[in-house]
Amino acid sequence: MIINKKNYILIVKFRYMEKHFIFGYGSLINKKSRQGTSPSAFSAIPVKVKNHTRGWFARTGVKGLSTTFLGCLRNDSDFLNENTKSPFVNGVLYEVNKDELPILDKREKRYIRTKIEYNDIEPYQSELPKEISVWVYTNEFNDENEFLNSLPNKEFPIIQSYVDLCISGCYEIETEFDKAKEERFSEQFITSTTNWNKYWANDRIYARRPHVYCPNAYEIDEQLCTLIPSTIFNAIYIE
C-alpha cells in the first residue's frame, strides 16, 4: 500500500491526537445523568483521584434552585485544613470529544474546569492510556466567608434526591467492576465526602415509602445511617 505524505501526516495526527476525559465525582457517576449531557458516555472507568477533596460546598447560581451540591477542591486550597482534607476522591472517568468541552462548561456553571495530574489518578482495576487529558470541575472562592456561606444551610440544604442519584451511580459501578465492589466504592463515596451536616432535606417522591420512587432507597439509607454521624442522619427532615 502506498501512503502519500498528506495521508501520512493525517494518520500520525490521528494516532497521537490527545483524548479528553472528564472525572465525574457526583451525579456524573450515574450513567443516566452522565448521558444526559454526553450521550456517548455509556462506559466509565472507576478511579481514585488523590490530592483532591469532595464536599458539600457548591451552588449553581440558577435562580429558584435552592440546593447545595457536591463540589471539589484541591488539597492545597486555603479553605481546607488537615481535618477536612480527604486522601482521595472516588468517581469515574469518561471520554468526551474536544467539541463537547464548551457544552460541559456551560452545564457546570459556577465550576471551573481544571486539569488533573496523570500521577494523581489511580484506576480500580484497569490501566489508563497515557496520552490523555483528564479534567475535573472544581470550585473557586474569593475568601473564607464566601466558602463558609456555600456550605449547606436551611435555605440551601443537601437534598436526598441528589444523594440518591450519586449513590445509585456508585451501585452501578460496584455491579460492573469487581474491584470497586471489593473496595466498597459506595462506602468510599460517603466517607470521603466532607461537610455533611444537619441541613439535609428528604425531597424524595413518596418520602415515607421511598422504594416506590427510588428502588435502592432502603439500601442507601442503611449505608448512610451507618457511615454518617447519627446526629446528622436523624436530623434529616421531609420537605
Long-range contacts (C-beta under 8 A, 24 or more apart in sequence): 16-131, 18-131, 18-132, 18-133, 19-95, 19-129, 19-131, 19-132, 19-133, 20-95, 20-96, 20-97, 20-98, 20-101, 20-132, 20-133, 20-135, 21-93, 21-94, 21-95, 21-96, 21-132, 21-133, 21-134, 21-135, 22-93, 22-94, 22-96, 22-104, 22-134, 22-135, 22-136, 22-137, 23-47, 23-49, 23-91, 23-92, 23-93, 23-116, 23-121, 23-134, 23-135, 23-136, 24-91, 24-92, 24-93, 24-94, 25-49, 25-54, 25-70, 25-72, 25-89, 25-90, 25-91, 25-136, 26-54, 26-69, 26-70, 26-91, 26-162, 26-166, 27-70, 27-162, 27-165, 27-166, 27-169, 28-91, 28-92, 28-94, 28-169, 29-91, 29-92, 29-166, 29-169, 29-170, 29-172, 29-173, 29-189, 30-165, 30-166, 30-168, 30-169, 30-172, 31-169, 31-172, 33-165, 33-169, 34-92, 34-94, 37-103, 37-104, 37-107, 38-94, 38-96, 38-100, 38-104, 40-95, 40-96, 41-94, 41-95, 41-96, 43-94, 44-92, 44-93, 44-94, 44-173, 45-92, 45-93, 45-94, 45-123, 45-126, 45-128, 46-90, 46-91, 46-92, 46-123, 46-124, 46-125, 46-173, 46-177, 46-179, 46-180, 46-185, 47-90, 47-91, 47-92, 47-93, 47-121, 47-122, 47-123, 47-124, 47-128, 48-88, 48-89, 48-90, 48-121, 48-122, 48-124, 48-188, 49-88, 49-89, 49-90, 49-91, 49-116, 49-120, 49-121, 49-122, 49-136, 50-87, 50-88, 50-120, 50-121, 50-122, 51-75, 51-76, 51-117, 51-120, 52-86, 52-88, 52-89, 52-116, 52-120, 52-136, 52-138, 53-77, 53-80, 53-84, 53-85, 53-86, 53-89, 53-194, 54-86, 54-89, 54-91, 54-192, 54-193, 54-194, 55-84, 55-193, 55-194, 55-195, 56-151, 56-152, 56-158, 56-193, 56-194, 56-195, 56-196, 56-197, 57-139, 57-147, 57-150, 57-151, 57-195, 58-110, 58-111, 58-139, 58-150, 59-110, 59-150, 59-156, 60-109, 60-110, 61-109, 61-110, 62-109, 66-155, 66-156, 66-157, 67-156, 67-157, 67-158, 67-159, 67-162, 68-150, 68-151, 68-152, 68-153, 68-156, 68-157, 68-158, 68-199, 69-162, 70-162, 70-166, 70-193, 71-111, 71-138, 71-139, 71-150, 72-136, 72-137, 72-138, 72-139, 73-138, 73-139, 74-114, 74-138, 78-144, 79-141, 79-144, 79-147, 84-194, 84-195, 86-192, 86-193, 86-194, 87-192, 88-122, 88-192, 89-192, 90-185, 90-188, 90-189, 90-192, 92-169, 92-173, 93-121, 93-128, 93-134, 101-135, 104-137, 108-137, 110-139, 111-137, 111-138, 111-139, 112-137, 112-138, 112-139, 112-140, 113-137, 113-138, 114-138, 124-177, 124-179, 124-180, 124-183, 124-185, 125-177, 125-178, 125-179, 125-180, 151-195, 151-197, 152-195, 152-197, 152-199, 152-200, 153-199, 154-199, 156-199, 157-199, 157-200, 157-201, 157-239, 158-196, 158-197, 158-199, 158-200, 158-201, 159-200, 159-201, 159-203, 159-239, 160-200, 160-201, 160-202, 160-203, 160-204, 160-207, 160-236, 161-203, 161-204, 161-214, 163-220, 163-224, 164-204, 164-214, 164-216, 164-217, 164-220, 167-216, 167-220, 167-223, 168-214, 168-216, 168-220, 171-216, 171-219, 186-223, 187-223, 187-227, 190-223, 190-224, 190-227, 190-228, 191-227, 196-228, 196-229, 196-232, 197-232, 198-231, 198-232, 198-235, 200-232, 200-235, 200-236, 200-237, 201-236, 201-237, 201-238, 201-239, 202-236, 202-237, 202-238, 202-239, 203-239, 207-238, 208-238
